[in-house]
């Protein structure tokens, strides 16, 4: 099963992707992770990525699709893939669809994580993450343990706030999302691939909604 997780920054896509990896043994394809891994891989594609990033330029859609192609053709057989952070535009959606068709793969479901912007801003400006495993904590709903031992990985570690997790930066990122990525909601709805879930529910409730959508 191959799925896309859609939603604005801070909607919880990464958290739910990790749940799917653990529960279903799916492979998460995060654009950022793929680029970082490719940069140090020494492969021809990795060298292209490193050259572009070293010049301070944006990595092209062609390169990202090339990285996805490598994973889809080289990874060990899995229960499916989770596309996290890609596609971001209609052009990327078409490119991904063409690649999947070429490889005989299907896109089974697109999960939109719906949120209320004001609630999202309040939630994100209060969040921290475990430096070791990336587990998310929140001042209001899931406080950092007093002993600084992460409840997920069990390590005593630092808990980090992203520099751009502030109201002004988040609103800028939301604007970019609505301009570039939100048209994908209509695109996948028209194709019959879209299921929307309440992204502001508890992590367990969101996971249950996604499980139902993938049943």
N, C-alpha and C positions, 0 to 999 in steps of 0.2 A: 504494500500500500504506500503510495506517495502522496504527501499532503503539503500544503502551504499554510503557514501561520501568518495572518495579516493583522495589523493593528498599529496604532501610533506608538512612539517611543514610550516605554514605561508601562505598556499594557500587560506585560507579563509573558510575552512570547518565549523568551529564553527559559523561564521557569517551567512552563508547560512543555517545552521541547525536551528538557532534561527528564521530566516525568515520563514522557513517551519513550525516551531512550531506555530508561530503567524498566518500564512496565512491558514494553513491546519489543525491545531490542532493535528499535529503528536506528538509523544513522542520521544525526543532525548535520545538515550542511549549512553552516553559518558563513556568510560572505566574509566577515572579518576574520574568523578562524581560518578559513581556507586561504585567504591572502597571506596571513602571517605564516602559516605552515609552508605555503608555496615559496615564499621569499627565501627561506633557508633550506629548501629541498635539494637544490642543485640540478633539478630537471630543466629542460629547455623552457617549459612554461614558467617554472619558478624564476629563471633568469630574466624572462620578460617582465614578470611582476616586479622583481627587485629593481630593474632598470627604470621602470615607470615610477615606482614609489620613491626611489632615490632622487629622481628629478623633481619630486614634489607634485607630480601630475596625478590626475584621477585615473584609476584603472578602468579600461574600456569594457563595455558590455561583452565584446568579443572575447576578451581574456577571461572574464568571469564565467561565461558559458563554456569556455575551454576547460577551466578548472572543474566545473560541474561534470563535463563530459568525462574527464579523467576519473572522477569518483564513481560515476555510474558504470564505467566499463572496467575499472580496476579493483574496486572494493570487493571484499568477500560477499557472497550472497547474504542479504539481510532481509528483515521483515519490511523493509521499505525505507524511504527517505523523507526527512522533514526539511523543507526549504524555509530557512529562517533569515529574513533580511533580503531575500531575493525571491521573486522580482519586486522592483520598486516602481517601475513604469510600465505603460502599456507595451512599449517596444520590447522590454525585457520579458514580459509575459508571453508575447508572441514567440520570441526567441526560445524561451524555455519549452513552450508547447511544441515547437518544431523539433527541438532536440529530443524530447521524450518520444515523439512519434517516430523519429528516425531510428531510435534505439529499441522500438517496440515496447516502450513503457507507457503507462497511463498516469494521468493526474486524477487521483481518486476523490479528493475532497480539499476544499479551501475553507479554513476556519477563520472567520473574522472575530476578533476580540473587541467588542464594542465597549466604549468607555465614555464617561462624562468628563469633559475637559477640565472643569474646575476641580472636581474630585481627584482627577488624575494628577494635576499639578500639586495639590496638597499631599498626595500620597508619595509622589516621586521626590519632592523636596525633603521628605522625612526619611528616605531610605539609605541604607548602607549595605555593603556586600562583604562577605568573607573573602579575604585576600587569597586564601588557599583554594577554595572550591567554588566561589561565586554565589553561595547561598545568600538570598536577599533577606534583610531585616528592615523593620520599620519602627520608628519611634512610637507610633500610635498603636500598632497591631502586633508587632513581634519584636520586642526590644532585644538589643544585644545582651547576651548573658553576662552577668556580673563578673564571672571568672574568665571571660573572653575565650571560652571553649565553644567552638561552633557546634550547634546541635545537629548539623548534617554530616560533617566530616570528622568531628571529634577532636580536631586540632585546636590548640591554643594559638591564636593568630591575631592579626590586625583586622579591623573592620573599616572599610574605606567608603568615603562619599565621593562620587564623581564630581569633578570641578564644574561640569555643566548641568548638574542636578540642582539648578536654581530656577526660580520662576521665569526670569527673563529668557534664559537660554532654552528652557523647555518650551516656552511659547514660540520661539523661533523654530525649534525642531518640529513642533506641531504644525506650524504654517507650511514648512517644507513637505511634511507628510500629506497634508490636505491638498497641496498643489500637485504633487507628483504621484503619490501612491493611492490616495483614496479613490481615484477613478477605477482602480482594480476591483473594488467592491461591486460596482455595477457591471463590470466586464465579466467577472466570474458568476455573478447572479444570473446574467443573461445566458450563460453557458450551462446553467443548472448545477454548478459545482459548489456553490457557496452555502455555508451554514454559519449563522451568527450566534455567538455566545456572550454572556454577560461577563466582560473582562474585569469588572470591579467586584465580583463575588469573591468569596474566600478561595484560596488556592485549591482546596478540596472540591468545592462546588464547581469551579471552572474545569478541573480535571474530569469531573463526572459528566459535565455537559459535553466535553470533547469526546469522552468515551462513548457516549450515546450517539454522537454524530458520526463516529467511525464504525459503529456496530454494523 
